[in-house]
Amino acid sequence: MRRRTLLRRAGTVAAAVLAPAVGVGGWLYVSAGRGNVGELSFRNRLRIPPLLPPRVDGRRLRFRLTAGPGLADLLPGRRTPAWGYNGAYLGPTLRARRGDTVVIDVENRLPVATSTHWHGMRLPAIMDGGPHQPIAPGATWSPTWTIDQPPGTLWYHPHLHGSTAEHVYRGLAGLFLVVDDDRLPSEYGVDDVPVVLQDKKFHDDAAFDTNGLTFGGLSITGLLGDTILVNGTYDPFVEVTRTLTRFRLLNASNARVYDVGFADNRPMSVVATDAGLLPAPVPATRIMLSPGERAEVVVGFTAGERVVLRSHPPALHANPVYERFAGGDDTFDLLQVRAAARLEPAPPLPDTLAAEDAARPGPNATARTFVLGDFTINGVTMDHVRIDQIVRPGAVEVWAVTNAGGFPSNGVPHNFHIHGVDFAVLDVAGARPPAHLRGPKDTVFVPPRTTVRLAVRFAGYSDPHHPYMYHCHFLAHEDAGMMGQFLVASERT
């Protein structure tokens, strides 16, 4: 029996003995910690989501996605009822370039309605795939738009109000890469490796345990699992064959925050945030990702070595009890990287990356304030018939987003995602953000009792009838109503 397992059992026994003295709260506190360090053997080769080849339809690239149920091989020797796109779990990777016109036929073979949102994409609101574009069982939705943004790691997932947490948790998610010749490692699956992070709970029969999926009681952020899947792979390893490898990190979990770095604290070069490349590579040993956030890092390896990519305890800045219940004390090994016995040399990273300038507000920019409560924004919950904000096409505004702290002296962690835009983080609690947060983003972590100011750049699409969304991307919070609507329009009719 592994030492880690013995220690965990000893801790459980000790907690049971102490429970009468410290009460039920103490027992729950002791039981809340999670981790897997020392428990994995890294025996399964990392699955790489396949690239979905488009069909050329005139001058358009046409992709087809089918959402449906299946049986997924997630745990050894057992199959899990799951949902996926074009398969039993997760979905293929879509890839296009700026200037491409795409059509995506999304067929729903699930027993319930769903939707498919293009997270991070700048596109017309009617194509966004939010709660206003449901897809009924048996129906097909075919949005089309022209890609008009710099390269970045985007993703797609359901966004049906009240059901997003369940649909994503059951497996509906995939990557959408906007690419160009950016002088970075770019051979997909070889030196350009997707890393989709998700945490799960399983019953003994390998079915998903959805207890705690919704927000309420001690589930202050939603479901936190004790089993990590990477690209749908349990206990994974990946072999690298070049001296530099690019990892595209996506936090596709419902509620878990990851603080990603290597077990040996080796340096990484952060080259991109959610919505595109940084102006220059930024050295780091850790990068924290809340649900929905992405980052691209380039890492150097030497022949024959093995090293573990790990999630260290994230700094959530809640009080100690909330911190623990929200996963702030958790450490997880994610993926073992195995360097081949001989590595192909890679050219050094460029000093300057091909990134656009960050959004910059003018002196008379419109300023807006958003206060995040436990599951409200500005004191209200989502209402499909209420438009909360109207902005002008092409505007750059300043949005101040404040996590009000939740219950007195406590504080629930939140984050903030805006559809159809990119933004620059101007400051966090009045201080300039760290260098790796200065690139274009669409999702940002907002600690309790903290204000984050954003310079938000809106696209030129004008539509007085179809709204975009802004919301917390902790999916249980979103489903509980922590979401608002805005129009991008010259005038509302």
MARDOZA-884121 format. One record per residue (C-alpha): residue in one letter; x, y, z negated. Coordinates in steps of 0.001 Angstrom, whole numbers, plus 500000, padded with zeros to 6 digits. Example, Ala and Ser with C-alpha at 12.3 -4.5 7.8 and 13.67 -1.06 7.14 Angstrom:
! MARDOZA-884121
+------+--------+--------+--------+
! code !      X !      Y !      Z !
+------+--------+--------+--------+
!    a ! 512300 ! 495500 ! 492200 !
!    s ! 513670 ! 498940 ! 492860 !
+------+--------+--------+--------+
This chain:
! MARDOZA-884121
+------+--------+--------+--------+
! code !      X !      Y !      Z !
+------+--------+--------+--------+
!    m ! 500000 ! 500000 ! 500000 !
!    r ! 501392 ! 503389 ! 500991 !
!    r ! 502533 ! 505754 ! 498248 !
!    r ! 500133 ! 508418 ! 499582 !
!    t ! 497169 ! 506053 ! 499188 !
!    l ! 498248 ! 505112 ! 495656 !
!    l ! 498548 ! 508764 ! 494680 !
!    r ! 495143 ! 509545 ! 496144 !
!    r ! 493522 ! 506682 ! 494227 !
!    a ! 495302 ! 507747 ! 491066 !
!    g ! 494024 ! 511264 ! 491597 !
!    t ! 490503 ! 509972 ! 492080 !
!    v ! 490665 ! 507954 ! 488846 !
!    a ! 492089 ! 510919 ! 486961 !
!    a ! 489389 ! 513177 ! 488336 !
!    a ! 486707 ! 510715 ! 487237 !
!    v ! 488152 ! 510676 ! 483724 !
!    l ! 488372 ! 514451 ! 483608 !
!    a ! 484952 ! 515076 ! 485134 !
!    p ! 483003 ! 515017 ! 481829 !
!    a ! 485414 ! 517609 ! 480439 !
!    v ! 485552 ! 519972 ! 483381 !
!    g ! 482038 ! 519344 ! 484658 !
!    v ! 480701 ! 518534 ! 488083 !
!    g ! 482376 ! 521634 ! 489513 !
!    g ! 485797 ! 520387 ! 488473 !
!    w ! 485135 ! 516967 ! 489980 !
!    l ! 484104 ! 518542 ! 493268 !
!    y ! 487169 ! 520799 ! 493208 !
!    v ! 489524 ! 517853 ! 492748 !
!    s ! 487725 ! 515893 ! 495477 !
!    a ! 487808 ! 518726 ! 498003 !
!    g ! 491489 ! 518449 ! 498981 !
!    r ! 492232 ! 516610 ! 502218 !
!    g ! 495315 ! 515510 ! 504080 !
!    n ! 496993 ! 512659 ! 505930 !
!    v ! 500729 ! 513304 ! 505597 !
!    g ! 502533 ! 509962 ! 505361 !
!    e ! 499483 ! 507956 ! 506452 !
!    l ! 499876 ! 507932 ! 510243 !
!    s ! 502080 ! 505657 ! 512347 !
!    f ! 501703 ! 507656 ! 515595 !
!    r ! 500871 ! 504553 ! 517579 !
!    n ! 498527 ! 505917 ! 520255 !
!    r ! 499680 ! 507778 ! 523331 !
!    l ! 498045 ! 511192 ! 523548 !
!    r ! 495222 ! 511293 ! 526051 !
!    i ! 495541 ! 514113 ! 528555 !
!    p ! 492137 ! 515364 ! 529736 !
!    p ! 492065 ! 514740 ! 533493 !
!    l ! 492048 ! 517638 ! 535917 !
!    l ! 488691 ! 517875 ! 537678 !
!    p ! 489272 ! 518313 ! 541411 !
!    p ! 486825 ! 520758 ! 542961 !
!    r ! 485004 ! 520264 ! 546229 !
!    v ! 485698 ! 523083 ! 548666 !
!    d ! 482313 ! 524548 ! 549594 !
!    g ! 482986 ! 527169 ! 552230 !
!    r ! 485169 ! 529654 ! 550370 !
!    r ! 484038 ! 528442 ! 546961 !
!    l ! 485430 ! 525826 ! 544610 !
!    r ! 482606 ! 523580 ! 543416 !
!    f ! 482969 ! 521575 ! 540199 !
!    r ! 480476 ! 519099 ! 538776 !
!    l ! 480022 ! 518412 ! 535063 !
!    t ! 477547 ! 515923 ! 533639 !
!    a ! 476758 ! 516124 ! 529927 !
!    g ! 475634 ! 512794 ! 528549 !
!    p ! 475912 ! 510207 ! 525773 !
!    g ! 478441 ! 507410 ! 525673 !
!    l ! 480532 ! 505115 ! 523509 !
!    a ! 483982 ! 506511 ! 522795 !
!    d ! 487118 ! 504635 ! 521717 !
!    l ! 488167 ! 506986 ! 518932 !
!    l ! 489113 ! 504664 ! 516054 !
!    p ! 491031 ! 501396 ! 516438 !
!    g ! 488828 ! 498436 ! 517305 !
!    r ! 485546 ! 500316 ! 517015 !
!    r ! 483398 ! 502446 ! 519286 !
!    t ! 481708 ! 505697 ! 518339 !
!    p ! 478414 ! 506943 ! 519808 !
!    a ! 479425 ! 510324 ! 521211 !
!    w ! 478654 ! 512959 ! 523829 !
!    g ! 480904 ! 514169 ! 526596 !
!    y ! 481171 ! 515764 ! 530010 !
!    n ! 481892 ! 513257 ! 532796 !
!    g ! 482710 ! 510660 ! 530151 !
!    a ! 481982 ! 509460 ! 526648 !
!    y ! 483844 ! 512202 ! 524749 !
!    l ! 485131 ! 515703 ! 525604 !
!    g ! 485396 ! 516745 ! 529237 !
!    p ! 487854 ! 517211 ! 532089 !
!    t ! 490049 ! 520272 ! 532527 !
!    l ! 488920 ! 522799 ! 535128 !
!    r ! 491566 ! 524925 ! 536794 !
!    a ! 491274 ! 527985 ! 539050 !
!    r ! 493129 ! 531148 ! 540022 !
!    r ! 492255 ! 534810 ! 539923 !
!    g ! 490211 ! 535606 ! 543023 !
!    d ! 488703 ! 532120 ! 543314 !
!    t ! 484925 ! 531937 ! 543540 !
!    v ! 483689 ! 528952 ! 541561 !
!    v ! 480370 ! 527126 ! 541338 !
!    i ! 479864 ! 524703 ! 538461 !
!    d ! 476957 ! 522287 ! 538621 !
!    v ! 476171 ! 521285 ! 535039 !
!    e ! 473756 ! 518373 ! 534831 !
!    n ! 472172 ! 517515 ! 531481 !
!    r ! 471674 ! 513775 ! 530896 !
!    l ! 471317 ! 514189 ! 527144 !
!    p ! 467982 ! 513471 ! 525447 !
!    v ! 467831 ! 517123 ! 524300 !
!    a ! 468337 ! 520561 ! 525831 !
!    t ! 471847 ! 521989 ! 525775 !
!    s ! 473822 ! 524820 ! 527378 !
!    t ! 477402 ! 525342 ! 528552 !
!    h ! 479254 ! 528529 ! 527646 !
!    w ! 482523 ! 529577 ! 529334 !
!    h ! 484415 ! 530751 ! 526264 !
!    g ! 486865 ! 533534 ! 527116 !
!    m ! 485632 ! 534032 ! 530667 !
!    r ! 484774 ! 537506 ! 531965 !
!    l ! 481699 ! 536950 ! 534075 !
!    p ! 478125 ! 538238 ! 534523 !
!    a ! 475921 ! 537739 ! 531475 !
!    i ! 473437 ! 535573 ! 533366 !
!    m ! 476288 ! 533102 ! 534084 !
!    d ! 477680 ! 533127 ! 530524 !
!    g ! 475928 ! 529968 ! 529318 !
!    g ! 474804 ! 531302 ! 525966 !
!    p ! 471490 ! 530544 ! 524271 !
!    h ! 469622 ! 532362 ! 527056 !
!    q ! 470653 ! 529789 ! 529674 !
!    p ! 469376 ! 526458 ! 528292 !
!    i ! 469581 ! 523320 ! 530408 !
!    a ! 466612 ! 520993 ! 529918 !
!    p ! 467080 ! 517213 ! 529918 !
!    g ! 467355 ! 516071 ! 533517 !
!    a ! 468001 ! 519592 ! 534843 !
!    t ! 471074 ! 521048 ! 536548 !
!    w ! 472354 ! 524608 ! 536075 !
!    s ! 474695 ! 526040 ! 538707 !
!    p ! 476379 ! 529297 ! 537653 !
!    t ! 478727 ! 530980 ! 540117 !
!    w ! 481202 ! 533834 ! 539752 !
!    t ! 484555 ! 535077 ! 540995 !
!    i ! 487480 ! 534694 ! 538602 !
!    d ! 488708 ! 538203 ! 537761 !
!    q ! 491128 ! 537984 ! 534857 !
!    p ! 494768 ! 537114 ! 534168 !
!    p ! 495921 ! 533568 ! 533429 !
!    g ! 494805 ! 532082 ! 530139 !
!    t ! 493663 ! 529007 ! 528231 !
!    l ! 489867 ! 529155 ! 528116 !
!    w ! 487357 ! 526469 ! 527219 !
!    y ! 483728 ! 525452 ! 527656 !
!    h ! 481229 ! 524143 ! 525133 !
!    p ! 477480 ! 524223 ! 524320 !
!    h ! 475953 ! 527378 ! 522880 !
!    l ! 472293 ! 526559 ! 522239 !
!    h ! 471199 ! 528510 ! 519166 !
!    g ! 470645 ! 526235 ! 516184 !
!    s ! 472340 ! 523252 ! 517851 !
!    t ! 475845 ! 524419 ! 518747 !
!    a ! 477528 ! 522817 ! 515726 !
!    e ! 476022 ! 519396 ! 516404 !
!    h ! 476643 ! 519411 ! 520161 !
!    v ! 480300 ! 520442 ! 519832 !
!    y ! 480871 ! 518031 ! 516947 !
!    r ! 479506 ! 515115 ! 518967 !
!    g ! 482117 ! 515825 ! 521651 !
!    l ! 480935 ! 518404 ! 524178 !
!    a ! 483981 ! 520561 ! 524930 !
!    g ! 486658 ! 520960 ! 527578 !
!    l ! 489404 ! 523258 ! 528834 !
!    f ! 489154 ! 525821 ! 531641 !
!    l ! 492577 ! 527098 ! 532724 !
!    v ! 493087 ! 530271 ! 534716 !
!    v ! 496547 ! 529835 ! 536209 !
!    d ! 499116 ! 531561 ! 538385 !
!    d ! 502870 ! 531349 ! 538963 !
!    d ! 503872 ! 532694 ! 535547 !
!    r ! 507424 ! 531253 ! 535357 !
!    l ! 506532 ! 529130 ! 532340 !
!    p ! 506456 ! 525319 ! 532132 !
!    s ! 503410 ! 524481 ! 534233 !
!    e ! 503293 ! 520809 ! 535267 !
!    y ! 500020 ! 519781 ! 533670 !
!    g ! 500352 ! 516881 ! 531269 !
!    v ! 504160 ! 516797 ! 531642 !
!    d ! 505672 ! 520036 ! 530346 !
!    d ! 502327 ! 521880 ! 530090 !
!    v ! 500435 ! 519863 ! 527484 !
!    p ! 496882 ! 520548 ! 526253 !
!    v ! 496351 ! 520076 ! 522495 !
!    v ! 492645 ! 520123 ! 521567 !
!    l ! 492359 ! 519952 ! 517764 !
!    q ! 489253 ! 518580 ! 516046 !
!    d ! 488533 ! 517172 ! 512599 !
!    k ! 485904 ! 514474 ! 512027 !
!    k ! 484279 ! 512381 ! 509345 !
!    f ! 483334 ! 508787 ! 510151 !
!    h ! 481044 ! 506220 ! 508591 !
!    d ! 482375 ! 502694 ! 508088 !
!    d ! 480823 ! 501641 ! 511419 !
!    a ! 482776 ! 504422 ! 513228 !
!    a ! 479691 ! 506587 ! 513772 !
!    f ! 480162 ! 510298 ! 513141 !
!    d ! 479265 ! 511401 ! 509617 !
!    t ! 477398 ! 514704 ! 510049 !
!    n ! 476839 ! 515385 ! 506351 !
!    g ! 477667 ! 519039 ! 505739 !
!    l ! 477284 ! 520005 ! 509399 !
!    t ! 475005 ! 522905 ! 508479 !
!    f ! 475805 ! 525900 ! 506287 !
!    g ! 474601 ! 525853 ! 502699 !
!    g ! 475459 ! 524820 ! 499159 !
!    l ! 479105 ! 523748 ! 498848 !
!    s ! 479452 ! 523599 ! 502628 !
!    i ! 480584 ! 527209 ! 502730 !
!    t ! 482153 ! 526984 ! 506165 !
!    g ! 480396 ! 523930 ! 507588 !
!    l ! 481697 ! 520411 ! 508025 !
!    l ! 485349 ! 519671 ! 507274 !
!    g ! 486566 ! 516244 ! 508295 !
!    d ! 489378 ! 514102 ! 506916 !
!    t ! 490352 ! 512549 ! 510269 !
!    i ! 492115 ! 514536 ! 512981 !
!    l ! 491633 ! 513889 ! 516691 !
!    v ! 493881 ! 515489 ! 519318 !
!    n ! 492344 ! 515402 ! 522796 !
!    g ! 490074 ! 512742 ! 521310 !
!    t ! 493098 ! 510634 ! 520270 !
!    y ! 493537 ! 509314 ! 516733 !
!    d ! 497088 ! 508878 ! 515363 !
!    p ! 498714 ! 510273 ! 518530 !
!    f ! 502169 ! 510727 ! 519980 !
!    v ! 503296 ! 512472 ! 523144 !
!    e ! 506545 ! 511934 ! 525016 !
!    v ! 508309 ! 514977 ! 526454 !
!    t ! 510833 ! 514726 ! 529262 !
!    r ! 512128 ! 518304 ! 529547 !
!    t ! 514101 ! 520555 ! 527251 !
!    l ! 511202 ! 523040 ! 527031 !
!    t ! 507532 ! 522114 ! 526754 !
!    r ! 504492 ! 524368 ! 526703 !
!    f ! 501650 ! 523389 ! 524377 !
!    r ! 498202 ! 524901 ! 524909 !
!    l ! 496640 ! 524842 ! 521447 !
!    l ! 492848 ! 524989 ! 521078 !
!    n ! 491009 ! 524887 ! 517771 !
!    a ! 487820 ! 523123 ! 518885 !
!    s ! 486782 ! 522228 ! 515337 !
!    n ! 483507 ! 523356 ! 513832 !
!    a ! 484951 ! 524945 ! 510702 !
!    r ! 488559 ! 523960 ! 510022 !
!    v ! 491344 ! 526542 ! 510203 !
!    y ! 494761 ! 525208 ! 511231 !
!    d ! 498161 ! 526727 ! 510488 !
!    v ! 500154 ! 525004 ! 513217 !
!    g ! 503895 ! 524478 ! 513123 !
!    f ! 506419 ! 521660 ! 513077 !
!    a ! 507322 ! 519628 ! 510026 !
!    d ! 510968 ! 520720 ! 510361 !
!    n ! 509968 ! 524396 ! 510785 !
!    r ! 511682 ! 524587 ! 514158 !
!    p ! 511120 ! 527834 ! 516069 !
!    m ! 508392 ! 528153 ! 518644 !
!    s ! 507985 ! 530894 ! 521236 !
!    v ! 504408 ! 532162 ! 521294 !
!    v ! 503746 ! 533153 ! 524906 !
!    a ! 499972 ! 533652 ! 524979 !
!    t ! 496951 ! 534260 ! 522805 !
!    d ! 493274 ! 533557 ! 523560 !
!    a ! 492828 ! 535661 ! 526671 !
!    g ! 496275 ! 535760 ! 528258 !
!    l ! 500015 ! 536180 ! 528066 !
!    l ! 501862 ! 538316 ! 525563 !
!    p ! 504127 ! 541084 ! 526865 !
!    a ! 507149 ! 539001 ! 525813 !
!    p ! 507752 ! 535709 ! 523978 !
!    v ! 507400 ! 536056 ! 520216 !
!    p ! 509428 ! 533773 ! 517891 !
!    a ! 507409 ! 532036 ! 515175 !
!    t ! 507397 ! 528906 ! 513063 !
!    r ! 503626 ! 528888 ! 512397 !
!    i ! 500510 ! 530156 ! 514110 !
!    m ! 497095 ! 530145 ! 512434 !
!    l ! 494042 ! 529293 ! 514530 !
!    s ! 490450 ! 529639 ! 513333 !
!    p ! 487636 ! 527890 ! 515249 !
!    g ! 487569 ! 528952 ! 518886 !
!    e ! 491042 ! 530545 ! 518898 !
!    r ! 493791 ! 529472 ! 521287 !
!    a ! 497522 ! 530008 ! 521594 !
!    e ! 500249 ! 528870 ! 523949 !
!    v ! 503661 ! 528036 ! 522534 !
!    v ! 506881 ! 526882 ! 524204 !
!    v ! 509134 ! 524616 ! 522149 !
!    g ! 512652 ! 523290 ! 522707 !
!    f ! 513643 ! 519656 ! 522160 !
!    t ! 516833 ! 517580 ! 522242 !
!    a ! 517112 ! 514119 ! 523725 !
!    g ! 515947 ! 511235 ! 521564 !
!    e ! 514516 ! 513212 ! 518673 !
!    r ! 511106 ! 512818 ! 517055 !
!    v ! 509262 ! 515580 ! 515241 !
!    v ! 505727 ! 516027 ! 513940 !
!    l ! 503400 ! 518873 ! 514784 !
!    r ! 501631 ! 519681 ! 511517 !
!    s ! 498848 ! 521870 ! 510186 !
!    h ! 500053 ! 523483 ! 506983 !
!    p ! 497666 ! 524953 ! 504360 !
!    p ! 496158 ! 528058 ! 505999 !
!    a ! 496060 ! 531366 ! 504125 !
!    l ! 492318 ! 532048 ! 504069 !
!    h ! 492544 ! 534795 ! 501405 !
!    a ! 489474 ! 533544 ! 499554 !
!    n ! 489423 ! 532968 ! 495811 !
!    p ! 491058 ! 529673 ! 494754 !
!    v ! 487809 ! 527691 ! 494562 !
!    y ! 486491 ! 528864 ! 497927 !
!    e ! 489972 ! 528480 ! 499407 !
!    r ! 489985 ! 524802 ! 498473 !
!    f ! 486435 ! 524084 ! 499649 !
!    a ! 487210 ! 525824 ! 502971 !
!    g ! 490308 ! 523695 ! 503635 !
!    g ! 492920 ! 526143 ! 502382 !
!    d ! 494805 ! 523454 ! 500451 !
!    d ! 494802 ! 520872 ! 503255 !
!    t ! 497835 ! 519569 ! 505149 !
!    f ! 497482 ! 517371 ! 508230 !
!    d ! 499931 ! 515748 ! 510584 !
!    l ! 498542 ! 516347 ! 514069 !
!    l ! 500845 ! 514847 ! 516677 !
!    q ! 504269 ! 513258 ! 516901 !
!    v ! 506474 ! 514563 ! 519720 !
!    r ! 508984 ! 512066 ! 521072 !
!    a ! 511760 ! 513392 ! 523266 !
!    a ! 512967 ! 511038 ! 525971 !
!    a ! 516498 ! 509645 ! 525852 !
!    r ! 517409 ! 511985 ! 528702 !
!    l ! 515735 ! 515364 ! 529203 !
!    e ! 515543 ! 517398 ! 532372 !
!    p ! 516918 ! 520908 ! 531792 !
!    a ! 514353 ! 523698 ! 531928 !
!    p ! 515109 ! 527312 ! 532854 !
!    p ! 515082 ! 529745 ! 529916 !
!    l ! 511961 ! 531706 ! 529140 !
!    p ! 511734 ! 535074 ! 530867 !
!    d ! 512269 ! 538105 ! 528678 !
!    t ! 509082 ! 539678 ! 530036 !
!    l ! 505857 ! 537809 ! 530711 !
!    a ! 503354 ! 538726 ! 533396 !
!    a ! 500742 ! 540099 ! 531005 !
!    e ! 498344 ! 542962 ! 531524 !
!    d ! 498398 ! 545902 ! 529139 !
!    a ! 496245 ! 545424 ! 526070 !
!    a ! 492962 ! 547297 ! 525867 !
!    r ! 493534 ! 550869 ! 524684 !
!    p ! 490720 ! 553138 ! 523518 !
!    g ! 490647 ! 556805 ! 524475 !
!    p ! 490384 ! 559611 ! 521896 !
!    n ! 486599 ! 559799 ! 522329 !
!    a ! 485985 ! 556043 ! 522395 !
!    t ! 482693 ! 554858 ! 520933 !
!    a ! 483169 ! 553296 ! 517492 !
!    r ! 480901 ! 550610 ! 516088 !
!    t ! 480791 ! 548872 ! 512704 !
!    f ! 479957 ! 545226 ! 512038 !
!    v ! 479605 ! 543875 ! 508500 !
!    l ! 479759 ! 540090 ! 508100 !
!    g ! 477647 ! 538731 ! 505254 !
!    d ! 477258 ! 535086 ! 504273 !
!    f ! 475351 ! 534351 ! 507499 !
!    t ! 474295 ! 537815 ! 508655 !
!    i ! 475834 ! 540582 ! 510739 !
!    n ! 474885 ! 544090 ! 509662 !
!    g ! 472316 ! 542570 ! 507323 !
!    v ! 470285 ! 540693 ! 509950 !
!    t ! 470270 ! 537295 ! 511581 !
!    m ! 469925 ! 536423 ! 515253 !
!    d ! 466677 ! 537436 ! 516985 !
!    h ! 466341 ! 536567 ! 520662 !
!    v ! 464048 ! 539535 ! 521354 !
!    r ! 466248 ! 542143 ! 519628 !
!    i ! 469126 ! 543867 ! 521417 !
!    d ! 471610 ! 544999 ! 518799 !
!    q ! 474033 ! 547053 ! 520896 !
!    i ! 474231 ! 548610 ! 524381 !
!    v ! 477601 ! 549430 ! 525921 !
!    r ! 478603 ! 550925 ! 529247 !
!    p ! 480329 ! 548880 ! 531957 !
!    g ! 484099 ! 549232 ! 531910 !
!    a ! 484131 ! 550966 ! 528513 !
!    v ! 486833 ! 550460 ! 525894 !
!    e ! 485327 ! 550782 ! 522401 !
!    v ! 486606 ! 550431 ! 518842 !
!    w ! 484792 ! 547782 ! 516824 !
!    a ! 485481 ! 547622 ! 513085 !
!    v ! 484587 ! 544153 ! 511768 !
!    t ! 484426 ! 543786 ! 507981 !
!    n ! 484056 ! 540560 ! 506039 !
!    a ! 482035 ! 541883 ! 503101 !
!    g ! 483247 ! 539124 ! 500811 !
!    g ! 480135 ! 537028 ! 500374 !
!    f ! 479082 ! 536299 ! 496853 !
!    p ! 480367 ! 538678 ! 494143 !
!    s ! 484153 ! 538420 ! 493695 !
!    n ! 484313 ! 535397 ! 495996 !
!    g ! 484382 ! 535575 ! 499768 !
!    v ! 483524 ! 533205 ! 502589 !
!    p ! 486007 ! 533038 ! 505490 !
!    h ! 484626 ! 534171 ! 508856 !
!    n ! 485878 ! 534966 ! 512308 !
!    f ! 484465 ! 537026 ! 515163 !
!    h ! 484056 ! 536135 ! 518841 !
!    i ! 482748 ! 538435 ! 521584 !
!    h ! 481497 ! 537064 ! 524888 !
!    g ! 482621 ! 538407 ! 528248 !
!    v ! 485453 ! 540626 ! 526963 !
!    d ! 489039 ! 540735 ! 525889 !
!    f ! 490205 ! 542824 ! 522975 !
!    a ! 493359 ! 543995 ! 521269 !
!    v ! 493688 ! 543788 ! 517493 !
!    l ! 494467 ! 547337 ! 516398 !
!    d ! 494974 ! 546632 ! 512702 !
!    v ! 494157 ! 544178 ! 509926 !
!    a ! 493369 ! 545784 ! 506561 !
!    g ! 494927 ! 548979 ! 507904 !
!    a ! 498241 ! 547367 ! 508855 !
!    r ! 499548 ! 546666 ! 512317 !
!    p ! 498953 ! 543019 ! 513236 !
!    p ! 501889 ! 540628 ! 513532 !
!    a ! 503476 ! 540462 ! 516972 !
!    h ! 501852 ! 537177 ! 517940 !
!    l ! 498385 ! 538758 ! 517503 !
!    r ! 499080 ! 541689 ! 519818 !
!    g ! 498118 ! 539921 ! 523020 !
!    p ! 494666 ! 539834 ! 524611 !
!    k ! 492157 ! 537970 ! 522451 !
!    d ! 488457 ! 537151 ! 522284 !
!    t ! 488259 ! 535543 ! 518813 !
!    v ! 489861 ! 536759 ! 515586 !
!    f ! 489964 ! 535552 ! 511984 !
!    v ! 488466 ! 538009 ! 509474 !
!    p ! 489554 ! 537258 ! 505881 !
!    p ! 487221 ! 538017 ! 502956 !
!    r ! 487145 ! 541656 ! 501858 !
!    t ! 489074 ! 542702 ! 504972 !
!    t ! 488398 ! 544961 ! 507955 !
!    v ! 489830 ! 544120 ! 511364 !
!    r ! 489667 ! 546859 ! 514011 !
!    l ! 489482 ! 545860 ! 517659 !
!    a ! 489893 ! 547733 ! 520938 !
!    v ! 487253 ! 545960 ! 523029 !
!    r ! 487416 ! 546161 ! 526827 !
!    f ! 484130 ! 545452 ! 528613 !
!    a ! 483921 ! 544194 ! 532172 !
!    g ! 482215 ! 546121 ! 534943 !
!    y ! 479196 ! 543828 ! 535213 !
!    s ! 476017 ! 545818 ! 534560 !
!    d ! 472817 ! 544014 ! 533647 !
!    p ! 470021 ! 545721 ! 531675 !
!    h ! 468164 ! 542446 ! 531073 !
!    h ! 470613 ! 539653 ! 530193 !
!    p ! 472658 ! 539982 ! 526984 !
!    y ! 476027 ! 538722 ! 525864 !
!    m ! 476627 ! 537497 ! 522313 !
!    y ! 478938 ! 538321 ! 519430 !
!    h ! 479099 ! 535982 ! 516462 !
!    c ! 481077 ! 534111 ! 513856 !
!    h ! 482640 ! 531041 ! 515479 !
!    f ! 482394 ! 528919 ! 512348 !
!    l ! 479629 ! 526986 ! 514066 !
!    a ! 477454 ! 526378 ! 510993 !
!    h ! 477446 ! 530134 ! 510369 !
!    e ! 476554 ! 530803 ! 514007 !
!    d ! 473680 ! 528317 ! 513906 !
!    a ! 472424 ! 529861 ! 510651 !
!    g ! 471925 ! 533143 ! 512497 !
!    m ! 475280 ! 534933 ! 512216 !
!    m ! 475040 ! 536263 ! 515752 !
!    g ! 474000 ! 539402 ! 517615 !
!    q ! 473271 ! 540460 ! 521185 !
!    f ! 474565 ! 543287 ! 523340 !
!    l ! 473835 ! 544538 ! 526831 !
!    v ! 476440 ! 545924 ! 529204 !
!    a ! 474409 ! 548410 ! 531230 !
!    s ! 474500 ! 551944 ! 532532 !
!    e ! 470937 ! 552275 ! 531294 !
!    r ! 468320 ! 549929 ! 529894 !
!    t ! 465079 ! 549467 ! 531813 !
+------+--------+--------+--------+
